Amino acid sequence: CRSRRKPAGKTWQRIGGPVLIRIVTDSSAGIPPDLCEALSITVVPVPVHFGSTVFTGGVEEAGRFYELLSSEPPPTTSTPSPAEFEELYRSLSRGGEPVLSIHIMETKSGLINAARMAAAALPAGAVTVVDSGSTSMGMGLQVLAAARAARQGATLTELRQMVERLRERAALFAAIPQLTQLRRSGRVSLSQSLVAGLLAIKPVLYVGQSRIDVVRTVRGWRQAVEQMVALAEAGAGGREVHLAVVHTNAEAAAHSLLQEIGGRFRCAEALVAEAGPALAAHAGEGALGIATLTLE
């Protein structure tokens, strides 16, 4: 596997040549900005709130975001309004192109419902909203596949059916260095958090098929990373995959991990991606993940 580095700089803006179908996702996907730019993917920011301070994922915000991460009150995420989605959809479809909007799993966020309400306000067939059943690059790899297929001339129906198939092949395993943020965000039960804190246990999470599960608990960070890699490798089953190593403010560790494990996967593509504020608000700083999308 070879990694792609995310370039430093400001948040991307959609550019490029003609696209038959417009692809939309939300910032919880964590797709590197250069790929969004190259594939004309429109990203809707998912705001993270620290009281009156709001972060939307800009590169220049990262330092301040992590400074505030352990502060009180704990960060909360919100969803864009249906009106914001509707304005975006009308702008993108103004030339007659249909829109495919792929988003974070419905079981963990109300964002997709806002997108559906906006789509219902437009003419029938103008916007198709699809639940990825995942988040972070478990969703992002699906979005990238759809954007590439759109460039190759796939129809809206073909793209929707493709994503519905791919979400069953997408998996994300994540190693969390400590459960403070998960406990504060309510994503892990209080009893689990207390036990993990007392015993210094590191959890490994599975994200996919519309659920988030703790699949391993081990003592020690290195063991958690090794378990995460082993689970991702077993899930790939020797099949060719698109792969992403995901991190929360741990880019050097993510690139090192990709270099270390690359030979254990048959990669059609491999990249490193910053998970972004919406996921970091729950996972905390220093988390690592491996997202795979099998092609066979």
C-alpha angles and dihedrals in degrees: 000000000000123000131228117216119222108233120235118246144084127326110287127252123213113260138149143091130310117317120192094208125029115229120210130181137156130256094254085079089073094208110173110259094237091060092047089052095046094048098038093240114167114217123203110209118237105212122225116203129208097182104292094348113097128195123193102179105272115157091236090058098059100091095050091043093059091044089060098039096097095039128109130288095039117242120269131197126222135191129241112256124254087248091058091050092047092052090050094046093050091050094049095045096045091105093051097262115138120236128229110198116192119188151175117290114288092224091067104033141033091216096101091054090057089051091050092050090052092047090052089058092060128072114287112277095017094108130023116194119202130189109226092201087224146054139221112026091336081075095029094062089054091051092050091051091051093048092052092047090050089055089053092056104263115162123241091253091050092050094049092049091046093054090047088056095042095052088066089055097046121096136171124194117188134189114211117203094207137357100229095109095040090053093047092047093048094238092123124042118257093243092055091048094050093049092047092049094049096047098036089237119170116213128217114208132204117211120188147085090048097302143093115210136176100234101171136020118193138165112250135027097252091054090051091053091047091051091048091052093046092051093048091048092049091049091052089052094198092302123133111268145182104232136194129184106212126199143175107225092325103104097148091051090048093053090046091051093050091051090048098050102031095103092056094066135056097231125195085178135001129188144159119236135186107232092219133219099297093061095033089057087067104028098040128217122320099027120146129201141179118214120191134184113192118217100199 
